[in-house]
Amino acid sequence: MDINTAVDALEALAHETRLSVFRLLVQAGDAGLSAGSIAEHLDARQNTMSSHLAKLHRAGIVTSQRQGRQIIYRADFEAVGGLILYLMEDCCGRSAEVCEPIVASIKC
């Protein structure tokens, strides 16, 4: 991951609604959710939700897949894992023994 990709992902998450969407998609796991379901869960307008989902998708932290008439959105765990690794790669001067408890505490 490079700095521009990291900034795009962090910028997308730096909004209350988008962060809530992302956390909801993390909870949904591989099943994902449609834009309508997400909007309903978060009590938001569907057209507004679509623009938030588009921003998360462009940032590369959410994937989308058409299923019939709906688009199902999922958190991209691999991309977010890459973001976390990017943020932590130089942790404590690369002292693995210092960072290990931090990394070990991040569980799916």
FIMI-770063 format. One record per residue (C-alpha): x, y, z. Coordinates in steps of 0.1 Angstrom, whole numbers, plus 2048, in hexadecimal, padded with zeros to 3 digits. Each point is the difference from the previous one (the first is absolute). Layout:
BEGIN
XYZ;...
//
This chain:
BEGIN
800800800;80C8237F9;7F9820812;7E680D7E7;7EC7E0803;801802826;7F5824800;7E37F87E9;7F47E4817;80481581F;7EF81E7F0;7E27E97F7;7FE7F3823;803823810;7DB8077FE;7E77F481A;7E77F07E8;81B7EF7EA;8117F381F;7DF7F280D;7FA7F07DE;8227F0800;7FC7F2823;7DD7F37F6;8107EE7E2;81B7F1816;7E47F2816;7EE7F27E2;81F7ED7F5;8007EE7DF;7DA8027FC;8028257FB;7E38187FE;7ED8137E6;7FF826800;7DC7FF80A;8077E981E;81D81680A;7EB81F7FE;7E47F0814;8197F481B;80E823803;7DF8137FB;80E8137E2;7F38097DE;8087E67E5;80D81A7E7;81780F81A;80C7DD809;8097F87DC;81881E7FF;8107F5821;8047DD7F3;80F80D7DF;81A813814;8097E1815;8027EB7E0;81681A7EE;8177FF81E;8047DB7FC;7F37F5822;7DD7F47F4;7F87E87E4;7DF7FE7ED;7F07E37ED;7E08007EC;7E77E680C;7E18027EB;7F1823803;81580881F;825809806;80E7EF81E;81C813812;81B7EF815;81D80D815;8207F77EE;8137F081D;8207FB7EC;8018257F7;7FA80B824;8197E780D;8198107E8;7F782280D;8067F4824;8217F07F7;80A8207EE;7F881581F;8137E8817;81D7F57EA;819816812;7F27FB822;81880781C;81E8007E9;7F67DE7F2;8047F0822;7EA7E17FB;7FF7F8825;7F0823808;7E77FE7E4;7F67DC802;7E680581C;7F081C7EB;7FE7EC7E0;7F57E0814;7E381480F;7F18067DE;7E97E27FA;7E57F97E8;
//
